[in-house]
Amino acid sequence: MAPVAHTDDSMARVRAEVTHQLGEPDSVDSAFDPSSVVRFSPDLPNQLSSEERERLIARAKELEPWLQGPFLLGGDLVVGGVWRIDSRWLTLDSHVPDLNGKRVLDVGSNAGYDPFMFNLRGAAEVLACEPFEFIEQARFLESLYRTGVDFQPIGWQELSPEAYGAFDLVHCHGVLYHEVDPIALLQRLHEMAAPGGTLLFGSMMLADSSLADLSRFVPRAYFRDNTWWWVPGPVAMREMLESVGFEVEEEFGFSDGPPGEFPTINGYFRARRPR
């Protein structure tokens, strides 16, 4: 996937790729109970005028496909998204450390659900990195929420502690198996974590327990997604984190991965950079 292009049709190619993989998603859904959706801003209006409602619907549809969600836009208007990130947070929430006054780095932010959650959890500063077109969705949401999350159109390769400082919490989910050089990614995450800082790292992994300490390359595509390069087993993933200097504290949140050419699971590791 190419880096973000600042044109009116910047989502067109992404829309075609997602439609090929998942079908035609219709993201704007008012069937959600707005009281059940996380409210990322206390200033969202409880009611929308017909003009504002139509404006928000039109802009949200321009930005389709929405992979992340649900996002409340105001009133009863919700962007649902293909992935229910709120379901992932039912597990993740209890593993997030105290963020009051802390700096947080989110790598691979997509539409920004995780950065908005870290802000809601009290982080003093959140840097959210998304080099692809989905950052336009995050910017649209930030224009409504006004949280102060710093969304930057950069990838992990452009991060450095000299330019951005060190972070108390580094979060990265769903990035590793898209990377040609996964060890370089993990080394960069280690560099960006402050001594004593926490890494929350999520990835797809091999579901077959007999392959737990191995990795499998993807020669063409997985589940019609040709951006997958390879998939590690859970033991291999843990050892990779340890090989770059992290101390793994726990593994959690395992669930079934997408139904592709071989079985996968999705899961998290919580690790620490030693002082």
Secondary structure, 3 states (H helix, E strand, C coil): CCCCCCCCCCCHHHHHHHHHHHCCCCCEECCCCHHHCCCCCCCCCCCCCHHHHHHHHHHHHHCCCCCCCCEEEECCEEECCCCCHHHHHHHHHHHCCCCECCEEEEECCCCCHHHHHHHHCCECEEEEECCCCCHHHHHHHHHHHCCCCEEECCCHHHCCHHHHCCEEEEEEECCHHHCCCHHHHHHHHHHHEEEEEEEEEEEEEECCHHHCCCEEECCCCECCECCCCEEECHHHHHHHHHHCCCEEEEEEEEEECCCCCCCEEEEEEEEECCC
